[in-house]
C-alpha cells in the first residue's frame, strides 16, 4: 500500500519539475538560436528577388538585375551564417574552458548538499522502503522530503565525522558552506557560465526554504513539535526548493558534459596511481548514492521524534 501511494505521489514532482524547466530552460535555448534580424532581411530580399524574377521575366530591369541580386544575397547570407556560427562556437568553447574551475567547485558543493539532505531524509524515515532508494531524484521527490517533518531537531547525527552534534546543526553548517560556494561561483565565474546556470545558483543562495532551515537551526529551544509545525506550513517552499535543486543538478551535469568535450586534456583529473581519468570525472555530480549508503549513519528512523517512532507504521 505504501509503495502504491509513493508511486502515485511521484508524478506531480516530475510534472512540476518539467514545467519549471520549460519555463526557464526552453526560453534560454530559443534565445540562443533565435535568427538574427540581418539574416531575416537578407532572406526576404533573396526570396523577393526570386519571386519577382519568376513573375516578371520579360521586364528588362527585372531580368537584368534581380537574378544577380538573389545570387549575391544568397552568397552573403551563407557567409554570414557560417562566420557567425564559427565565431559563436569558438567563443562558447573558450567560455566552457574558462568555466572548468566553477564546475569543479559546483561539483564539490552539490555533492556535499546531496550528502547532507540525503542523510537528513533517511534519518527521518520511519522505516526502510521495500526497495531501498539510491537515485537522488527519487529521494528528493515530495513524498520523500515530507518525511523531514518527522525529524527531531535535537537528535544526534550519529556519524563519527560529525561528532556528537545534532543532525540539524550539521545540516545547517553544510547549507552555509554551499551558500558560500555558490556565491563565490556566481561572483568569480558569472561571465563565463550559462545564464541559466548562474540564475539558478543565485536563486538557491537566497532560497526561502534554506533560510527557514537556517533560522530553525539557530533556535536553541526548538523542539520536535515546533519543528513539525513550522515545516508543515512551508510545504510549498520545500517542494520548490528541491525542484530547483534537482534542476540545478541536471543543468550542472549537462554543462559539465559539454565542457568536457572542449577541455584541455592536461587539466583532467588523475587517479592516485597517476593515470588520467575521464575529462568529466571531476565535473559531474553523481546522481546515484553508493550501494551501502542505507547502512551508514544516521540510520532510518534514528532522527525521528520519539512520538513519531511510537506511532504504528501505515
C-alpha positions as CSV (number, residue, x, y, z in Angstrom):
1,X,0.0,0.0,0.0
2,X,2.8,2.4,0.9
3,X,4.6,1.7,-2.4
4,X,1.4,2.4,-4.4
5,X,0.9,5.7,-2.6
6,X,4.5,6.7,-3.1
7,X,4.3,6.0,-6.9
8,X,1.1,7.9,-7.1
9,X,2.7,11.0,-5.5
10,X,5.9,10.9,-7.6
11,X,4.3,12.1,-10.8
12,X,3.4,15.6,-9.5
13,X,7.0,16.2,-8.7
14,X,8.1,15.3,-12.2
15,X,5.4,17.3,-13.7
16,X,6.2,20.4,-11.8
17,X,9.8,20.0,-12.5
18,X,9.3,19.7,-16.2
19,X,7.1,22.7,-16.2
20,X,9.8,24.6,-14.3
21,X,12.4,23.6,-16.9
22,X,10.3,24.6,-19.8
23,X,9.6,28.0,-18.3
24,X,13.3,28.8,-17.9
25,X,15.4,26.3,-19.9
26,X,13.4,26.3,-23.1
27,X,13.3,30.1,-23.2
28,X,17.0,30.1,-22.9
29,X,17.5,27.7,-25.8
30,X,15.2,29.7,-28.0
31,X,17.1,32.9,-27.3
32,X,20.4,31.2,-28.1
33,X,19.2,30.0,-31.6
34,X,16.8,32.8,-32.5
35,X,17.5,34.1,-36.0
36,X,19.4,37.4,-36.3
37,X,17.4,40.3,-37.8
38,X,20.1,40.7,-40.6
39,X,19.5,37.1,-41.7
40,X,15.8,37.7,-41.9
41,X,16.2,40.9,-44.0
42,X,18.7,39.2,-46.4
43,X,16.4,36.1,-46.7
44,X,13.4,38.3,-47.6
45,X,15.5,40.2,-50.2
46,X,16.6,37.0,-51.8
47,X,13.1,35.5,-51.8
48,X,11.6,38.7,-53.1
49,X,14.2,38.8,-56.0
50,X,13.5,35.2,-56.9
51,X,9.7,35.6,-56.9
52,X,9.9,38.8,-58.9
53,X,12.2,37.2,-61.5
54,X,9.7,34.3,-61.9
55,X,6.7,36.5,-62.2
56,X,8.1,39.2,-64.5
57,X,10.8,37.5,-66.6
58,X,10.1,39.8,-69.6
59,X,10.7,43.1,-67.8
60,X,14.2,44.2,-68.8
61,X,15.2,45.7,-65.4
62,X,13.9,42.6,-63.5
63,X,15.6,40.2,-65.9
64,X,18.9,42.1,-65.7
65,X,19.3,42.8,-62.0
66,X,17.1,40.7,-59.8
67,X,18.6,37.2,-60.6
68,X,22.1,38.6,-59.8
69,X,20.8,40.3,-56.6
70,X,19.3,37.0,-55.5
71,X,22.5,35.1,-56.1
72,X,24.7,37.7,-54.4
73,X,22.3,37.9,-51.4
74,X,22.3,34.1,-51.1
75,X,26.1,34.2,-51.0
76,X,26.3,36.9,-48.4
77,X,23.7,35.1,-46.3
78,X,25.6,31.8,-46.3
79,X,28.9,33.6,-45.5
80,X,27.4,35.5,-42.5
81,X,25.7,32.3,-41.1
82,X,29.0,30.4,-41.4
83,X,31.1,33.1,-39.8
84,X,28.6,33.8,-37.1
85,X,28.3,30.1,-36.2
86,X,32.0,29.6,-36.3
87,X,32.8,32.6,-34.1
88,X,29.9,31.7,-31.7
89,X,31.2,28.1,-31.3
90,X,34.8,29.4,-30.7
91,X,33.5,31.9,-28.1
92,X,31.4,29.2,-26.4
93,X,34.3,26.8,-26.3
94,X,36.5,29.5,-24.8
95,X,33.9,30.2,-22.1
96,X,33.4,26.5,-21.4
97,X,37.2,26.0,-20.9
98,X,37.2,29.1,-18.5
99,X,34.3,27.5,-16.5
100,X,36.2,24.4,-15.5
101,X,37.1,25.9,-12.1
102,X,33.4,26.8,-11.5
103,X,32.2,23.3,-12.3
104,X,34.8,21.8,-10.0
105,X,33.6,24.0,-7.2
106,X,30.0,23.3,-8.1
107,X,30.6,19.6,-8.1
108,X,32.0,19.6,-4.6
109,X,29.3,21.9,-3.2
110,X,26.4,20.0,-4.8
111,X,27.9,16.6,-3.7
112,X,28.1,18.0,-0.2
113,X,24.5,19.2,-0.4
114,X,23.2,15.9,-1.7
115,X,25.0,14.1,1.2
116,X,23.6,16.5,3.8
117,X,20.0,16.3,2.7
118,X,20.1,12.6,1.9
119,X,21.3,11.8,5.5
120,X,18.6,14.0,7.0
121,X,15.8,12.5,4.9
122,X,17.0,8.9,5.6
123,X,17.2,9.6,9.4
124,X,13.6,11.0,9.3
125,X,12.1,7.9,7.6
126,X,10.1,5.7,9.9
127,X,11.3,2.5,8.1
128,X,13.4,1.5,5.2
129,X,11.4,1.4,1.9
130,X,10.6,-2.0,0.5
131,X,13.1,-1.3,-2.3
132,X,15.9,0.9,-1.0
133,X,16.2,4.1,-2.9
134,X,19.5,5.1,-4.4
135,X,18.5,7.6,-7.1
136,X,18.9,11.2,-5.9
137,X,15.9,12.3,-8.0
138,X,13.6,9.8,-6.2
139,X,15.0,10.6,-2.8
140,X,14.3,14.3,-3.3
141,X,10.7,13.8,-4.5
142,X,7.9,15.5,-2.5
143,X,6.6,12.2,-1.0
144,X,10.1,11.6,0.4
145,X,11.1,15.1,1.5
146,X,7.9,15.4,3.5
147,X,9.4,12.9,5.9
148,X,11.6,15.8,7.2
149,X,8.6,16.7,9.3
150,X,9.2,13.6,11.4
151,X,12.7,14.7,12.5
152,X,13.7,15.7,16.0
153,X,15.9,18.8,15.6
154,X,17.8,17.7,18.8
155,X,18.6,14.2,17.6
156,X,22.3,13.4,17.2
157,X,23.7,12.7,13.8
158,X,25.5,9.5,14.9
159,X,28.2,9.9,12.4
160,X,31.8,9.9,13.8
161,X,32.8,12.6,11.3
162,X,30.2,15.0,12.7
163,X,30.9,14.4,16.4
164,X,28.2,14.4,19.0
165,X,26.3,17.2,17.3
166,X,22.6,17.5,16.4
167,X,21.9,16.5,12.9
168,X,20.1,19.8,12.2
169,X,23.3,21.7,13.2
170,X,25.4,19.6,10.9
171,X,22.9,20.2,8.1
172,X,22.9,23.9,8.7
173,X,26.7,24.1,8.6
174,X,26.7,22.3,5.2
175,X,24.0,24.6,3.9
176,X,26.0,27.6,4.8
177,X,29.2,26.2,3.2
178,X,27.3,25.5,-0.1
179,X,25.8,29.0,0.0
180,X,29.3,30.5,0.2
181,X,30.5,28.2,-2.6
182,X,27.5,29.1,-4.8
183,X,28.0,32.8,-4.2
184,X,31.7,32.5,-5.0
185,X,30.9,30.8,-8.3
186,X,28.5,33.5,-9.3
187,X,30.9,36.3,-8.5
188,X,34.0,34.8,-10.0
189,X,32.7,32.9,-13.0
190,X,29.4,34.5,-13.8
191,X,30.6,35.9,-17.2
192,X,31.8,32.5,-18.4
193,X,28.9,30.4,-17.4
194,X,25.5,29.9,-19.0
195,X,23.0,32.5,-17.7
196,X,20.5,29.8,-16.7
197,X,23.2,28.1,-14.5
198,X,24.1,31.4,-12.8
199,X,20.4,32.3,-12.3
200,X,19.5,29.0,-10.5
201,X,22.7,29.2,-8.4
202,X,21.7,32.7,-7.3
203,X,18.1,31.6,-6.5
204,X,19.4,28.8,-4.3
205,X,21.7,31.1,-2.4
206,X,18.7,33.2,-1.3
207,X,16.1,30.4,-1.3
208,X,13.4,31.0,1.4
209,X,13.3,27.3,2.5
210,X,17.0,27.2,3.0
211,X,16.7,30.4,5.1
212,X,13.9,28.7,7.1
213,X,16.1,25.7,7.9
214,X,19.0,28.0,9.0
215,X,16.6,30.1,11.2
216,X,15.3,26.9,12.9
217,X,18.8,25.6,13.4
218,X,19.6,28.8,15.3
219,X,16.8,28.4,17.8
220,X,18.2,26.8,20.9
221,X,14.8,25.8,22.4
222,X,13.3,24.3,19.3
223,X,11.5,21.0,19.9
224,X,10.1,18.4,17.6
225,X,6.5,19.8,17.7
226,X,7.6,23.3,16.8
227,X,9.8,22.0,14.0
228,X,7.0,19.9,12.6
229,X,4.5,22.9,12.8
230,X,6.9,25.3,11.1
231,X,7.7,22.9,8.3
232,X,4.1,21.9,7.7
233,X,3.1,25.4,6.8
234,X,6.0,25.7,4.4
235,X,5.4,22.6,2.2
236,X,5.2,24.6,-1.0
237,X,8.6,26.2,-0.2
238,X,10.1,22.7,0.4
239,X,8.9,21.3,-2.9
240,X,10.1,24.4,-4.8
241,X,13.5,24.2,-3.2
242,X,14.1,20.5,-4.0
243,X,12.7,21.0,-7.5
244,X,15.2,23.8,-8.1
245,X,18.0,21.7,-6.6
246,X,17.2,18.8,-9.0
247,X,17.0,21.1,-11.9
248,X,20.4,22.6,-11.0
249,X,21.9,19.1,-10.8
250,X,20.6,18.3,-14.3
251,X,21.8,21.6,-15.6
252,X,25.2,21.3,-13.9
253,X,25.8,17.8,-15.4
254,X,24.7,19.0,-18.8
255,X,27.1,21.9,-18.8
256,X,29.8,19.6,-17.4
257,X,29.5,17.1,-20.3
258,X,29.6,20.0,-22.8
259,X,32.7,21.5,-21.1
260,X,34.5,18.1,-21.1
261,X,34.3,17.9,-24.9
262,X,36.4,21.1,-25.2
263,X,38.5,20.7,-22.1
264,X,42.3,20.6,-22.3
265,X,43.5,17.1,-21.7
266,X,46.3,18.2,-19.5
267,X,43.9,19.7,-16.9
268,X,42.0,16.4,-16.5
269,X,41.9,14.7,-13.1
270,X,44.3,11.8,-12.3
271,X,43.9,8.8,-10.1
272,X,46.2,8.0,-7.1
273,X,48.3,5.9,-9.5
274,X,48.8,8.8,-11.9
275,X,46.6,7.5,-14.6
276,X,44.5,10.1,-16.4
277,X,40.7,9.9,-15.7
278,X,37.9,10.8,-17.9
279,X,37.6,14.5,-18.8
280,X,34.3,14.9,-16.9
281,X,35.4,12.8,-13.8
282,X,35.8,15.8,-11.5
283,X,33.0,17.8,-13.1
284,X,29.9,15.5,-13.0
285,X,27.8,15.2,-9.8
286,X,26.8,11.5,-9.2
287,X,23.1,11.1,-9.2
288,X,23.1,7.7,-7.6
289,X,24.1,7.0,-4.0
290,X,26.6,4.3,-3.0
291,X,25.2,0.7,-2.6
292,X,26.0,0.7,1.2
293,X,24.5,4.1,1.9
294,X,21.4,2.7,3.7
295,X,23.7,1.0,6.3
296,X,25.6,4.2,7.1
297,X,24.8,6.5,10.0
298,X,22.3,8.1,10.5
299,X,20.1,5.0,10.0
300,X,16.4,5.2,9.0
301,X,14.3,6.4,11.9
302,X,17.3,7.4,14.0
303,X,16.4,11.1,13.7
304,X,12.7,10.7,14.2
305,X,10.9,12.3,17.1
306,X,10.0,9.9,19.9
307,X,6.3,10.3,19.4
308,X,6.7,9.5,15.7
309,X,8.6,6.3,16.4
310,X,5.8,5.2,18.8
311,X,3.1,5.5,16.1
312,X,2.3,2.4,14.1
313,X,3.5,2.4,10.5
314,X,0.8,2.5,7.9
